[in-house]
């Protein structure tokens, strides 16, 4: 790929529109679609505005596309905490590592997945639009591409998921692409309040413009919401549970 093709691939991966890119960089509209190389000055601007984009990958085609931004004057030590995906008897059981935000740019053995603080993000939408900064990264061997991870809150999916478990998700950009019956991380408006939760999404045959949000915990009644009330949506690809304290 050319430098500009790589940059467009990065923007697609991050869910950043071309208009937002042009606004943040000050580049002229159409810059991404003309020519092949960026030029030294443009590269400097791009890396300043999008510090998690790997310069080595962009220019020399080396390493991974995404790196952890480094802060000046800070030493970077890799300090993984080992956990596991699902339960040991699960067919999805694989080793998992969590890295601090100051970890080196390459995580061994798996794709690095940004971990977000839900409380700081104030919902799912800021995670998708890039205004929320990751608090750390996960690395899971052979994990397909995902957009992020957050810690579970509440007990609506208990005992399948517990408060504090980490759910790993991939953004769904269009509600027409919902796979009914699967588990989703969803932000929606209900009775003039905004909620973000993990639920199964079920089809309502008699109301195709709505979805039924179903909990695993039988103590939580299903909720029916219009698809138009869903502000952000992501399918849950995996979960991580810590079975030790400390």
DACOR-V592195 format. One line per field, one symbol per residue. ss: DSSP state (H for helix, E for strand, C for the rest). phi: phi as a letter, one per 20 degrees, with the letter a starting at -180 (. if undefined). psi: psi as a letter, one per 30 degrees, with the letter a starting at -180 (. if undefined). Layout:
ss->???
phi->???
psi->???
This chain:
ss->CCHHHHHHHHHHHHCCCHHHHHHHHCCCCCHHHCCCCCCHHHHHHHHHHCCCECHHHHHHCCCCCECCCCCCCCCCCCCCEEEEECCCCCCCCCEEEEEECCCCCCCCCCEEEEEECHHHHCCCHHHHCCCCCCCEEEEECCCCCCCEEEECCCCCCCCCCCCCCEEEEEECCCHHHCCCCCEEEEEEEECCEEEEEEEEEEECCCCCCEEEEECCCCCCCCEEEEHHHEEEEEEEEEEEECCCCC
phi->.fgffffffffffemeffffgfffenfffngfdcmdeengfffgffffecfeefffffedmcmefdcegeefmdeddfcfdecbemegeffefbfccddfgefgfcefnafedfddeffffloegfffenedefeacdccgmfffcerbbefcmcfdfefcdgofdddccfdebffefefneececdbdblmcdccbdbfddfdgecfeccdedeffffdffcdcfgfeeebbbeeeacccedcdn
psi->kleeeeeeeeeeefgkleeeeeeefglkkfefgkaelekeeeeeeeeefiffkkeeeeeghkaleklkkkkkgkkjkjikkkalkalefkfgjlkkkkklfgllfkkkflkkkkkkjeeefhaeefeeggfkkkfakljjkgklklfaklkklagfgkgeklkflkkklkkjfkffgkjkflkljkklkkhglkkklklkjkkjefifglkkjklejffkklkkkkfffjekkkkkfllkkkgll.
